[in-house]
Amino acid sequence: MQGSGSGARRRVLPAQYFTPYNSSDDDPTTVVVKEANAAASLPVAVPANLEVPARTRRSTSPFSLVQRSKPRVNHEHIPEEFMVSTSPLSILPSEPNRQAGRVFSAKSKFSQFRKKSKESASSLKESALNFTRSKSREHVLSSSPRSEHSCALSSSPGSPSSPCTCRRCSLLPLEECEPKEVSALFKFLRRRKFKRMLNKELSHFSESKSGNQISEYICSTFLDKQQEVDINNLRLSEEDTTSRSKSSGRGKVAPPLSQISGVKKPLGHTNSFSGSTLPEHGVQTKHPEQLAKILDNSERWGVDMFKIAELTDNKTLTCVTFTVFQERDLLKTFKIPGKVFLNFLQTLEDHYIRDVPYHNSIHAADVTQSTHVLLNSPALESVFTPLEVMSAIFAAAIHDVDHPGLTNQFLINTSSELALMYNDESVLENHHLAVAFKLLQNQDCDIFVNLNKKQRQTLRKMVIDMVLATDMSKHMSLLADLKTMVETKKVAGSGVLLLDNYTDRIQVLQNMVHCADLSNPTKPLDLYRQWCDRIMEEFFQQGDREREAGLDISPMCDRHNATVEKSQVGFIDYIVHPLWETWADLVHPDAQDILDALEDNRDWYQSQIPVSPASSSIDLKEDDESNNEE
């Protein structure tokens, strides 16, 4: 089909009709022309003087007629695992594809490589997690110092070699798990494990009526349970709706929700401090020597707050907080005017309700002084900045302001104004924060007036985080995170904790205030018994209100059925002791004396539990079985 006319030789064919081709002879002017719409491709010899577009003569053009040389792969610069077909990272085609003669482009090879890499990475990650879990379990059972303690659950009579499944032995240390994702995973699993184990251990209490009440109290108070919705009760009958509408109309008219309830008028000039010099301990007293003697021991554990209240006419919080700020030189560090500071403390204490048996200003003073002692732990020496220290003490002082002596669950069940305002979430804790920061806006009460904007924002955030952590329903989550920190803690050469980010620092401060809030069982026995009487009286008063309103009486709130001694033993065993034991591990050995006092108090309350005939026979049976085993 060689053209004979001049027109045929001058014809310019479209570039898409040309494809690179190696002819059978060595004539460089021979190319192949393929008609795109032809039924078959026929090789045609075209003279060299055929006019061809310039773009088809460039080797870089996609329509080039020039034969491109096949790129050579330099195998020396590719790692061996990428070139071995049996390797999971290989980019070579598989054997079946090779036998079938399939051609793989660079793009398809790269896609396959990426896909295989992702699959391999996922597989390796899962293997690493399984390996870490197994190694962690081996670490607990073999090398961990905790594995040396004697445990009643470590083996059963039928299988003496079975591993221990108690709470302390089954915790997984994260020493080898540095990635944040793995740490977050273990924190989540640990929280669930704590809750499961607590429910399992509390089942022993359910055998008796009083024990079942204790179990319900611990689960309802210290576990953050989601509210369950009963579908059958979503539709109310007309009678229920009518009766509720009538009952809801009774009582006082609540103030608008935009107004923070509980905030009284600012102190008048007659109540605010107007002296020329500040009192030595922030309050006027007729017994300065006795008060000074007690406050000289403000850095020791177990100061008698009831004696301070007696000597200061119930100005315990003002006296203790003022003393702590003076000892730590915080007034000078942050340029807090002394008169303004006393005005704020007196206003704050005035907003604690005196008629509440337990959650009053005496309890707030005790938590403030306990936090002050915990901050002095040698393991935490110079760890926290002065701003963090002041935030922790301030949070402890305000953490229960305007507490009504009722639980969060009671406020939620009765659809109280506070529950509506804070959407049933940490109702009281949110209220304490709102009242405290509102009081700072009173005239001559802003103790942080000389802080810059950044310092005020940081202090507010830390105080909010610490006070919200005093919600007892967050106890298990706090304990799980603290346990994780203990097993992964980093210490300097001097034994001081290394906390290099905000999350770790605020976590320690949260648990510190939480420990101080649950420190009554660690105090001297005579003080502990007074605190116990007060909290039980507060519970009983709530139970009386529930009985009068026709509501179900909350656990431990029925003064006719509660067993104080047994409730304290369960409270220590399942809540207080695990928390303080973990804190003692964090600051080891600084809190060992506190832990010893806690165990002594627990033994005393255990000895006060009345022995019933049924329980005594069970104890005798267990003693006989143990003697037979020996």
Secondary structure as a PSIPRED ss2 file (coil, helix, strand):
# PSIPRED VFORMAT (PSIPRED V4.0)

   1 M C   1.000  0.000  0.000
   2 Q C   1.000  0.000  0.000
   3 G C   1.000  0.000  0.000
   4 S C   1.000  0.000  0.000
   5 G C   1.000  0.000  0.000
   6 S H   0.000  1.000  0.000
   7 G H   0.000  1.000  0.000
   8 A H   0.000  1.000  0.000
   9 R H   0.000  1.000  0.000
  10 R H   0.000  1.000  0.000
  11 R C   1.000  0.000  0.000
  12 V C   1.000  0.000  0.000
  13 L C   1.000  0.000  0.000
  14 P C   1.000  0.000  0.000
  15 A H   0.000  1.000  0.000
  16 Q H   0.000  1.000  0.000
  17 Y H   0.000  1.000  0.000
  18 F E   0.000  0.000  1.000
  19 T C   1.000  0.000  0.000
  20 P C   1.000  0.000  0.000
  21 Y C   1.000  0.000  0.000
  22 N C   1.000  0.000  0.000
  23 S C   1.000  0.000  0.000
  24 S C   1.000  0.000  0.000
  25 D C   1.000  0.000  0.000
  26 D C   1.000  0.000  0.000
  27 D C   1.000  0.000  0.000
  28 P C   1.000  0.000  0.000
  29 T C   1.000  0.000  0.000
  30 T C   1.000  0.000  0.000
  31 V C   1.000  0.000  0.000
  32 V C   1.000  0.000  0.000
  33 V E   0.000  0.000  1.000
  34 K C   1.000  0.000  0.000
  35 E C   1.000  0.000  0.000
  36 A C   1.000  0.000  0.000
  37 N C   1.000  0.000  0.000
  38 A C   1.000  0.000  0.000
  39 A C   1.000  0.000  0.000
  40 A C   1.000  0.000  0.000
  41 S C   1.000  0.000  0.000
  42 L C   1.000  0.000  0.000
  43 P C   1.000  0.000  0.000
  44 V C   1.000  0.000  0.000
  45 A C   1.000  0.000  0.000
  46 V C   1.000  0.000  0.000
  47 P C   1.000  0.000  0.000
  48 A C   1.000  0.000  0.000
  49 N C   1.000  0.000  0.000
  50 L C   1.000  0.000  0.000
  51 E C   1.000  0.000  0.000
  52 V C   1.000  0.000  0.000
  53 P C   1.000  0.000  0.000
  54 A H   0.000  1.000  0.000
  55 R H   0.000  1.000  0.000
  56 T H   0.000  1.000  0.000
  57 R C   1.000  0.000  0.000
  58 R C   1.000  0.000  0.000
  59 S C   1.000  0.000  0.000
  60 T C   1.000  0.000  0.000
  61 S C   1.000  0.000  0.000
  62 P C   1.000  0.000  0.000
  63 F C   1.000  0.000  0.000
  64 S C   1.000  0.000  0.000
  65 L C   1.000  0.000  0.000
  66 V C   1.000  0.000  0.000
  67 Q C   1.000  0.000  0.000
  68 R C   1.000  0.000  0.000
  69 S C   1.000  0.000  0.000
  70 K C   1.000  0.000  0.000
  71 P C   1.000  0.000  0.000
  72 R C   1.000  0.000  0.000
  73 V C   1.000  0.000  0.000
  74 N C   1.000  0.000  0.000
  75 H H   0.000  1.000  0.000
  76 E H   0.000  1.000  0.000
  77 H H   0.000  1.000  0.000
  78 I C   1.000  0.000  0.000
  79 P C   1.000  0.000  0.000
  80 E H   0.000  1.000  0.000
  81 E H   0.000  1.000  0.000
  82 F H   0.000  1.000  0.000
  83 M H   0.000  1.000  0.000
  84 V C   1.000  0.000  0.000
  85 S C   1.000  0.000  0.000
  86 T C   1.000  0.000  0.000
  87 S C   1.000  0.000  0.000
  88 P C   1.000  0.000  0.000
  89 L C   1.000  0.000  0.000
  90 S C   1.000  0.000  0.000
  91 I C   1.000  0.000  0.000
  92 L C   1.000  0.000  0.000
  93 P C   1.000  0.000  0.000
  94 S C   1.000  0.000  0.000
  95 E H   0.000  1.000  0.000
  96 P H   0.000  1.000  0.000
  97 N H   0.000  1.000  0.000
  98 R H   0.000  1.000  0.000
  99 Q H   0.000  1.000  0.000
 100 A C   1.000  0.000  0.000
 101 G C   1.000  0.000  0.000
 102 R C   1.000  0.000  0.000
 103 V C   1.000  0.000  0.000
 104 F C   1.000  0.000  0.000
 105 S C   1.000  0.000  0.000
 106 A H   0.000  1.000  0.000
 107 K H   0.000  1.000  0.000
 108 S H   0.000  1.000  0.000
 109 K H   0.000  1.000  0.000
 110 F H   0.000  1.000  0.000
 111 S H   0.000  1.000  0.000
 112 Q H   0.000  1.000  0.000
 113 F H   0.000  1.000  0.000
 114 R H   0.000  1.000  0.000
 115 K H   0.000  1.000  0.000
 116 K H   0.000  1.000  0.000
 117 S H   0.000  1.000  0.000
 118 K H   0.000  1.000  0.000
 119 E H   0.000  1.000  0.000
 120 S H   0.000  1.000  0.000
 121 A H   0.000  1.000  0.000
 122 S H   0.000  1.000  0.000
 123 S H   0.000  1.000  0.000
 124 L H   0.000  1.000  0.000
 125 K H   0.000  1.000  0.000
 126 E H   0.000  1.000  0.000
 127 S H   0.000  1.000  0.000
 128 A H   0.000  1.000  0.000
 129 L H   0.000  1.000  0.000
 130 N H   0.000  1.000  0.000
 131 F H   0.000  1.000  0.000
 132 T H   0.000  1.000  0.000
 133 R H   0.000  1.000  0.000
 134 S H   0.000  1.000  0.000
 135 K H   0.000  1.000  0.000
 136 S H   0.000  1.000  0.000
 137 R H   0.000  1.000  0.000
 138 E H   0.000  1.000  0.000
 139 H H   0.000  1.000  0.000
 140 V H   0.000  1.000  0.000
 141 L H   0.000  1.000  0.000
 142 S H   0.000  1.000  0.000
 143 S H   0.000  1.000  0.000
 144 S C   1.000  0.000  0.000
 145 P H   0.000  1.000  0.000
 146 R H   0.000  1.000  0.000
 147 S H   0.000  1.000  0.000
 148 E H   0.000  1.000  0.000
 149 H C   1.000  0.000  0.000
 150 S C   1.000  0.000  0.000
 151 C C   1.000  0.000  0.000
 152 A C   1.000  0.000  0.000
 153 L C   1.000  0.000  0.000
 154 S C   1.000  0.000  0.000
 155 S C   1.000  0.000  0.000
 156 S E   0.000  0.000  1.000
 157 P C   1.000  0.000  0.000
 158 G C   1.000  0.000  0.000
 159 S E   0.000  0.000  1.000
 160 P C   1.000  0.000  0.000
 161 S C   1.000  0.000  0.000
 162 S C   1.000  0.000  0.000
 163 P C   1.000  0.000  0.000
 164 C C   1.000  0.000  0.000
 165 T C   1.000  0.000  0.000
 166 C C   1.000  0.000  0.000
 167 R C   1.000  0.000  0.000
 168 R C   1.000  0.000  0.000
 169 C C   1.000  0.000  0.000
 170 S C   1.000  0.000  0.000
 171 L C   1.000  0.000  0.000
 172 L C   1.000  0.000  0.000
 173 P C   1.000  0.000  0.000
 174 L C   1.000  0.000  0.000
 175 E C   1.000  0.000  0.000
 176 E C   1.000  0.000  0.000
 177 C C   1.000  0.000  0.000
 178 E C   1.000  0.000  0.000
 179 P C   1.000  0.000  0.000
 180 K H   0.000  1.000  0.000
 181 E H   0.000  1.000  0.000
 182 V H   0.000  1.000  0.000
 183 S H   0.000  1.000  0.000
 184 A H   0.000  1.000  0.000
 185 L H   0.000  1.000  0.000
 186 F H   0.000  1.000  0.000
 187 K H   0.000  1.000  0.000
 188 F H   0.000  1.000  0.000
 189 L H   0.000  1.000  0.000
 190 R H   0.000  1.000  0.000
 191 R H   0.000  1.000  0.000
 192 R H   0.000  1.000  0.000
 193 K H   0.000  1.000  0.000
 194 F H   0.000  1.000  0.000
 195 K H   0.000  1.000  0.000
 196 R H   0.000  1.000  0.000
 197 M H   0.000  1.000  0.000
 198 L H   0.000  1.000  0.000
 199 N H   0.000  1.000  0.000
 200 K H   0.000  1.000  0.000
 201 E H   0.000  1.000  0.000
 202 L H   0.000  1.000  0.000
 203 S H   0.000  1.000  0.000
 204 H H   0.000  1.000  0.000
 205 F H   0.000  1.000  0.000
 206 S H   0.000  1.000  0.000
 207 E H   0.000  1.000  0.000
 208 S C   1.000  0.000  0.000
 209 K H   0.000  1.000  0.000
 210 S H   0.000  1.000  0.000
 211 G H   0.000  1.000  0.000
 212 N H   0.000  1.000  0.000
 213 Q H   0.000  1.000  0.000
 214 I H   0.000  1.000  0.000
 215 S H   0.000  1.000  0.000
 216 E H   0.000  1.000  0.000
 217 Y H   0.000  1.000  0.000
 218 I H   0.000  1.000  0.000
 219 C H   0.000  1.000  0.000
 220 S H   0.000  1.000  0.000
 221 T H   0.000  1.000  0.000
 222 F H   0.000  1.000  0.000
 223 L C   1.000  0.000  0.000
 224 D C   1.000  0.000  0.000
 225 K C   1.000  0.000  0.000
 226 Q C   1.000  0.000  0.000
 227 Q C   1.000  0.000  0.000
 228 E C   1.000  0.000  0.000
 229 V C   1.000  0.000  0.000
 230 D C   1.000  0.000  0.000
 231 I H   0.000  1.000  0.000
 232 N H   0.000  1.000  0.000
 233 N H   0.000  1.000  0.000
 234 L C   1.000  0.000  0.000
 235 R C   1.000  0.000  0.000
 236 L C   1.000  0.000  0.000
 237 S C   1.000  0.000  0.000
 238 E H   0.000  1.000  0.000
 239 E H   0.000  1.000  0.000
 240 D H   0.000  1.000  0.000
 241 T H   0.000  1.000  0.000
 242 T H   0.000  1.000  0.000
 243 S H   0.000  1.000  0.000
 244 R H   0.000  1.000  0.000
 245 S H   0.000  1.000  0.000
 246 K H   0.000  1.000  0.000
 247 S H   0.000  1.000  0.000
 248 S H   0.000  1.000  0.000
 249 G C   1.000  0.000  0.000
 250 R C   1.000  0.000  0.000
 251 G C   1.000  0.000  0.000
 252 K C   1.000  0.000  0.000
 253 V C   1.000  0.000  0.000
 254 A C   1.000  0.000  0.000
 255 P C   1.000  0.000  0.000
 256 P C   1.000  0.000  0.000
 257 L C   1.000  0.000  0.000
 258 S C   1.000  0.000  0.000
 259 Q C   1.000  0.000  0.000
 260 I C   1.000  0.000  0.000
 261 S C   1.000  0.000  0.000
 262 G C   1.000  0.000  0.000
 263 V C   1.000  0.000  0.000
 264 K C   1.000  0.000  0.000
 265 K C   1.000  0.000  0.000
 266 P C   1.000  0.000  0.000
 267 L C   1.000  0.000  0.000
 268 G C   1.000  0.000  0.000
 269 H C   1.000  0.000  0.000
 270 T C   1.000  0.000  0.000
 271 N C   1.000  0.000  0.000
 272 S C   1.000  0.000  0.000
 273 F C   1.000  0.000  0.000
 274 S C   1.000  0.000  0.000
 275 G C   1.000  0.000  0.000
 276 S C   1.000  0.000  0.000
 277 T C   1.000  0.000  0.000
 278 L C   1.000  0.000  0.000
 279 P C   1.000  0.000  0.000
 280 E C   1.000  0.000  0.000
 281 H C   1.000  0.000  0.000
 282 G C   1.000  0.000  0.000
 283 V C   1.000  0.000  0.000
 284 Q C   1.000  0.000  0.000
 285 T C   1.000  0.000  0.000
 286 K C   1.000  0.000  0.000
 287 H C   1.000  0.000  0.000
 288 P H   0.000  1.000  0.000
 289 E H   0.000  1.000  0.000
 290 Q H   0.000  1.000  0.000
 291 L H   0.000  1.000  0.000
 292 A H   0.000  1.000  0.000
 293 K H   0.000  1.000  0.000
 294 I H   0.000  1.000  0.000
 295 L H   0.000  1.000  0.000
 296 D C   1.000  0.000  0.000
 297 N C   1.000  0.000  0.000
 298 S C   1.000  0.000  0.000
 299 E C   1.000  0.000  0.000
 300 R C   1.000  0.000  0.000
 301 W C   1.000  0.000  0.000
 302 G C   1.000  0.000  0.000
 303 V C   1.000  0.000  0.000
 304 D C   1.000  0.000  0.000
 305 M H   0.000  1.000  0.000
 306 F H   0.000  1.000  0.000
 307 K H   0.000  1.000  0.000
 308 I H   0.000  1.000  0.000
 309 A H   0.000  1.000  0.000
 310 E H   0.000  1.000  0.000
 311 L H   0.000  1.000  0.000
 312 T C   1.000  0.000  0.000
 313 D C   1.000  0.000  0.000
 314 N C   1.000  0.000  0.000
 315 K C   1.000  0.000  0.000
 316 T H   0.000  1.000  0.000
 317 L H   0.000  1.000  0.000
 318 T H   0.000  1.000  0.000
 319 C H   0.000  1.000  0.000
 320 V H   0.000  1.000  0.000
 321 T H   0.000  1.000  0.000
 322 F H   0.000  1.000  0.000
 323 T H   0.000  1.000  0.000
 324 V H   0.000  1.000  0.000
 325 F H   0.000  1.000  0.000
 326 Q H   0.000  1.000  0.000
 327 E H   0.000  1.000  0.000
 328 R C   1.000  0.000  0.000
 329 D C   1.000  0.000  0.000
 330 L H   0.000  1.000  0.000
 331 L H   0.000  1.000  0.000
 332 K H   0.000  1.000  0.000
 333 T H   0.000  1.000  0.000
 334 F C   1.000  0.000  0.000
 335 K C   1.000  0.000  0.000
 336 I C   1.000  0.000  0.000
 337 P C   1.000  0.000  0.000
 338 G H   0.000  1.000  0.000
 339 K H   0.000  1.000  0.000
 340 V H   0.000  1.000  0.000
 341 F H   0.000  1.000  0.000
 342 L H   0.000  1.000  0.000
 343 N H   0.000  1.000  0.000
 344 F H   0.000  1.000  0.000
 345 L H   0.000  1.000  0.000
 346 Q H   0.000  1.000  0.000
 347 T H   0.000  1.000  0.000
 348 L H   0.000  1.000  0.000
 349 E H   0.000  1.000  0.000
 350 D H   0.000  1.000  0.000
 351 H C   1.000  0.000  0.000
 352 Y C   1.000  0.000  0.000
 353 I C   1.000  0.000  0.000
 354 R C   1.000  0.000  0.000
 355 D C   1.000  0.000  0.000
 356 V C   1.000  0.000  0.000
 357 P C   1.000  0.000  0.000
 358 Y C   1.000  0.000  0.000
 359 H C   1.000  0.000  0.000
 360 N C   1.000  0.000  0.000
 361 S H   0.000  1.000  0.000
 362 I H   0.000  1.000  0.000
 363 H H   0.000  1.000  0.000
 364 A H   0.000  1.000  0.000
 365 A H   0.000  1.000  0.000
 366 D H   0.000  1.000  0.000
 367 V H   0.000  1.000  0.000
 368 T H   0.000  1.000  0.000
 369 Q H   0.000  1.000  0.000
 370 S H   0.000  1.000  0.000
 371 T H   0.000  1.000  0.000
 372 H H   0.000  1.000  0.000
 373 V H   0.000  1.000  0.000
 374 L H   0.000  1.000  0.000
 375 L H   0.000  1.000  0.000
 376 N C   1.000  0.000  0.000
 377 S C   1.000  0.000  0.000
 378 P H   0.000  1.000  0.000
 379 A H   0.000  1.000  0.000
 380 L H   0.000  1.000  0.000
 381 E C   1.000  0.000  0.000
 382 S C   1.000  0.000  0.000
 383 V C   1.000  0.000  0.000
 384 F C   1.000  0.000  0.000
 385 T C   1.000  0.000  0.000
 386 P H   0.000  1.000  0.000
 387 L H   0.000  1.000  0.000
 388 E H   0.000  1.000  0.000
 389 V H   0.000  1.000  0.000
 390 M H   0.000  1.000  0.000
 391 S H   0.000  1.000  0.000
 392 A H   0.000  1.000  0.000
 393 I H   0.000  1.000  0.000
 394 F H   0.000  1.000  0.000
 395 A H   0.000  1.000  0.000
 396 A H   0.000  1.000  0.000
 397 A H   0.000  1.000  0.000
 398 I H   0.000  1.000  0.000
 399 H C   1.000  0.000  0.000
 400 D C   1.000  0.000  0.000
 401 V C   1.000  0.000  0.000
 402 D C   1.000  0.000  0.000
 403 H C   1.000  0.000  0.000
 404 P C   1.000  0.000  0.000
 405 G C   1.000  0.000  0.000
 406 L C   1.000  0.000  0.000
 407 T C   1.000  0.000  0.000
 408 N H   0.000  1.000  0.000
 409 Q H   0.000  1.000  0.000
 410 F H   0.000  1.000  0.000
 411 L H   0.000  1.000  0.000
 412 I H   0.000  1.000  0.000
 413 N H   0.000  1.000  0.000
 414 T C   1.000  0.000  0.000
 415 S C   1.000  0.000  0.000
 416 S C   1.000  0.000  0.000
 417 E H   0.000  1.000  0.000
 418 L H   0.000  1.000  0.000
 419 A H   0.000  1.000  0.000
 420 L H   0.000  1.000  0.000
 421 M H   0.000  1.000  0.000
 422 Y C   1.000  0.000  0.000
 423 N C   1.000  0.000  0.000
 424 D C   1.000  0.000  0.000
 425 E C   1.000  0.000  0.000
 426 S C   1.000  0.000  0.000
 427 V H   0.000  1.000  0.000
 428 L H   0.000  1.000  0.000
 429 E H   0.000  1.000  0.000
 430 N H   0.000  1.000  0.000
 431 H H   0.000  1.000  0.000
 432 H H   0.000  1.000  0.000
 433 L H   0.000  1.000  0.000
 434 A H   0.000  1.000  0.000
 435 V H   0.000  1.000  0.000
 436 A H   0.000  1.000  0.000
 437 F H   0.000  1.000  0.000
 438 K H   0.000  1.000  0.000
 439 L H   0.000  1.000  0.000
 440 L C   1.000  0.000  0.000
 441 Q C   1.000  0.000  0.000
 442 N C   1.000  0.000  0.000
 443 Q C   1.000  0.000  0.000
 444 D C   1.000  0.000  0.000
 445 C C   1.000  0.000  0.000
 446 D C   1.000  0.000  0.000
 447 I C   1.000  0.000  0.000
 448 F C   1.000  0.000  0.000
 449 V C   1.000  0.000  0.000
 450 N C   1.000  0.000  0.000
 451 L C   1.000  0.000  0.000
 452 N C   1.000  0.000  0.000
 453 K H   0.000  1.000  0.000
 454 K H   0.000  1.000  0.000
 455 Q H   0.000  1.000  0.000
 456 R H   0.000  1.000  0.000
 457 Q H   0.000  1.000  0.000
 458 T H   0.000  1.000  0.000
 459 L H   0.000  1.000  0.000
 460 R H   0.000  1.000  0.000
 461 K H   0.000  1.000  0.000
 462 M H   0.000  1.000  0.000
 463 V H   0.000  1.000  0.000
 464 I H   0.000  1.000  0.000
 465 D H   0.000  1.000  0.000
 466 M H   0.000  1.000  0.000
 467 V H   0.000  1.000  0.000
 468 L H   0.000  1.000  0.000
 469 A C   1.000  0.000  0.000
 470 T C   1.000  0.000  0.000
 471 D C   1.000  0.000  0.000
 472 M H   0.000  1.000  0.000
 473 S H   0.000  1.000  0.000
 474 K H   0.000  1.000  0.000
 475 H H   0.000  1.000  0.000
 476 M H   0.000  1.000  0.000
 477 S H   0.000  1.000  0.000
 478 L H   0.000  1.000  0.000
 479 L H   0.000  1.000  0.000
 480 A H   0.000  1.000  0.000
 481 D H   0.000  1.000  0.000
 482 L H   0.000  1.000  0.000
 483 K H   0.000  1.000  0.000
 484 T H   0.000  1.000  0.000
 485 M H   0.000  1.000  0.000
 486 V H   0.000  1.000  0.000
 487 E H   0.000  1.000  0.000
 488 T H   0.000  1.000  0.000
 489 K C   1.000  0.000  0.000
 490 K C   1.000  0.000  0.000
 491 V E   0.000  0.000  1.000
 492 A C   1.000  0.000  0.000
 493 G C   1.000  0.000  0.000
 494 S C   1.000  0.000  0.000
 495 G C   1.000  0.000  0.000
 496 V C   1.000  0.000  0.000
 497 L E   0.000  0.000  1.000
 498 L C   1.000  0.000  0.000
 499 L C   1.000  0.000  0.000
 500 D C   1.000  0.000  0.000
 501 N C   1.000  0.000  0.000
 502 Y H   0.000  1.000  0.000
 503 T H   0.000  1.000  0.000
 504 D H   0.000  1.000  0.000
 505 R H   0.000  1.000  0.000
 506 I H   0.000  1.000  0.000
 507 Q H   0.000  1.000  0.000
 508 V H   0.000  1.000  0.000
 509 L H   0.000  1.000  0.000
 510 Q H   0.000  1.000  0.000
 511 N H   0.000  1.000  0.000
 512 M H   0.000  1.000  0.000
 513 V H   0.000  1.000  0.000
 514 H H   0.000  1.000  0.000
 515 C H   0.000  1.000  0.000
 516 A H   0.000  1.000  0.000
 517 D H   0.000  1.000  0.000
 518 L C   1.000  0.000  0.000
 519 S C   1.000  0.000  0.000
 520 N H   0.000  1.000  0.000
 521 P H   0.000  1.000  0.000
 522 T H   0.000  1.000  0.000
 523 K C   1.000  0.000  0.000
 524 P C   1.000  0.000  0.000
 525 L H   0.000  1.000  0.000
 526 D H   0.000  1.000  0.000
 527 L H   0.000  1.000  0.000
 528 Y H   0.000  1.000  0.000
 529 R H   0.000  1.000  0.000
 530 Q H   0.000  1.000  0.000
 531 W H   0.000  1.000  0.000
 532 C H   0.000  1.000  0.000
 533 D H   0.000  1.000  0.000
 534 R H   0.000  1.000  0.000
 535 I H   0.000  1.000  0.000
 536 M H   0.000  1.000  0.000
 537 E H   0.000  1.000  0.000
 538 E H   0.000  1.000  0.000
 539 F H   0.000  1.000  0.000
 540 F H   0.000  1.000  0.000
 541 Q H   0.000  1.000  0.000
 542 Q H   0.000  1.000  0.000
 543 G H   0.000  1.000  0.000
 544 D H   0.000  1.000  0.000
 545 R H   0.000  1.000  0.000
 546 E H   0.000  1.000  0.000
 547 R H   0.000  1.000  0.000
 548 E H   0.000  1.000  0.000
 549 A C   1.000  0.000  0.000
 550 G C   1.000  0.000  0.000
 551 L C   1.000  0.000  0.000
 552 D C   1.000  0.000  0.000
 553 I C   1.000  0.000  0.000
 554 S C   1.000  0.000  0.000
 555 P C   1.000  0.000  0.000
 556 M C   1.000  0.000  0.000
 557 C C   1.000  0.000  0.000
 558 D C   1.000  0.000  0.000
 559 R C   1.000  0.000  0.000
 560 H C   1.000  0.000  0.000
 561 N C   1.000  0.000  0.000
 562 A C   1.000  0.000  0.000
 563 T C   1.000  0.000  0.000
 564 V H   0.000  1.000  0.000
 565 E H   0.000  1.000  0.000
 566 K H   0.000  1.000  0.000
 567 S H   0.000  1.000  0.000
 568 Q H   0.000  1.000  0.000
 569 V H   0.000  1.000  0.000
 570 G H   0.000  1.000  0.000
 571 F H   0.000  1.000  0.000
 572 I H   0.000  1.000  0.000
 573 D H   0.000  1.000  0.000
 574 Y H   0.000  1.000  0.000
 575 I H   0.000  1.000  0.000
 576 V H   0.000  1.000  0.000
 577 H H   0.000  1.000  0.000
 578 P H   0.000  1.000  0.000
 579 L H   0.000  1.000  0.000
 580 W H   0.000  1.000  0.000
 581 E H   0.000  1.000  0.000
 582 T H   0.000  1.000  0.000
 583 W H   0.000  1.000  0.000
 584 A H   0.000  1.000  0.000
 585 D H   0.000  1.000  0.000
 586 L H   0.000  1.000  0.000
 587 V C   1.000  0.000  0.000
 588 H C   1.000  0.000  0.000
 589 P C   1.000  0.000  0.000
 590 D C   1.000  0.000  0.000
 591 A C   1.000  0.000  0.000
 592 Q H   0.000  1.000  0.000
 593 D H   0.000  1.000  0.000
 594 I H   0.000  1.000  0.000
 595 L H   0.000  1.000  0.000
 596 D H   0.000  1.000  0.000
 597 A H   0.000  1.000  0.000
 598 L H   0.000  1.000  0.000
 599 E H   0.000  1.000  0.000
 600 D H   0.000  1.000  0.000
 601 N H   0.000  1.000  0.000
 602 R H   0.000  1.000  0.000
 603 D H   0.000  1.000  0.000
 604 W H   0.000  1.000  0.000
 605 Y H   0.000  1.000  0.000
 606 Q H   0.000  1.000  0.000
 607 S H   0.000  1.000  0.000
 608 Q C   1.000  0.000  0.000
 609 I C   1.000  0.000  0.000
 610 P C   1.000  0.000  0.000
 611 V C   1.000  0.000  0.000
 612 S C   1.000  0.000  0.000
 613 P H   0.000  1.000  0.000
 614 A H   0.000  1.000  0.000
 615 S H   0.000  1.000  0.000
 616 S H   0.000  1.000  0.000
 617 S H   0.000  1.000  0.000
 618 I H   0.000  1.000  0.000
 619 D H   0.000  1.000  0.000
 620 L H   0.000  1.000  0.000
 621 K H   0.000  1.000  0.000
 622 E H   0.000  1.000  0.000
 623 D H   0.000  1.000  0.000
 624 D H   0.000  1.000  0.000
 625 E H   0.000  1.000  0.000
 626 S H   0.000  1.000  0.000
 627 N H   0.000  1.000  0.000
 628 N H   0.000  1.000  0.000
 629 E H   0.000  1.000  0.000
 630 E C   1.000  0.000  0.000
